[in-house]
Amino acid sequence: MRNKIFLAAILLTPILVVTLSSLYFVMGLSPDGTRNNGSFFKSYFDFNQFKNNEGETDLISFEDGKWVLSVYVTNEEKSKESIYLMRQLNVALNRDINKLKRVVFYSNKLLEDYLDDVKEEYSRIELIEDKNGVLLNVLQRNSSLNFNNENPIFVIDPYGRAVMYFNPGTDPKLILKDLKVLI
C-alpha cells in the first residue's frame, strides 16, 4: 500500500505542476515583459543581407563566432560616448573579452577623418562603411529610437541577427549585465 501511494505521488506531481502553471498563466498571473535592460528590435533582420560596396561579400563577417557590439555613427558628438562605452564594456567583460568584437558602421564620407582618429584611439575596433545607408534605414525602421539623432550601442549575435539596442543613458552596469547573459 505504501509503494502505491509513493508511485501515485511521483506520477501526479508533473501533472499537478503543469496544471497549476497553466492556471496561473490563464488567470493573468504570468510574468510581465522581460528582464532585459536593452530594447529588442521590432522585427527580425539578418545582417547577412547587407553587402559591401561592390555588392559581392557580406558587409560584416560572422565566421569567427563572436558577438558584435556596434554603433552606427551619424553624429560625432553623440557617438563619442557610445564608442568609449563599447571599449569599457569590452574590458569589463574580463575573460569573455575574446567572445566579442567592436564594430562602427558609417555611411557619411564626411565622418572619415573623425573615424580614422577613432581607429587610432581604439585599436581593436573595426570600421565598416554602409555605402548607401541601407543598414541605417533598416535599423531606423526596426527600433523606436531615432538612429539618425542618437548613436546607441546595438548587439548582433554570432549568426548575424540583430538582437537588441541600448537607449542612450542606460546604466553601463545594466548593459554589462545583459552582455554577460548573452555571451
Secondary structure, DSSP 8 states (H G I E B T S, - for coil): -HHHHHHHHHHHHHHHHHHHHHHHHHTT-S--S---SSEE-SS--BGGG-B-TTSSSBSS--TT--EEEEEEES-HHHHHHHHHHHHHHHHHTGGGGGGEEEEEEE--GGGHHHHHHHHHHSTTEEEEE-TTSHHHHHHHHT-SS-TTT---EEEE-TTSBEEEEE-TT--HHHHHHHHHHH-
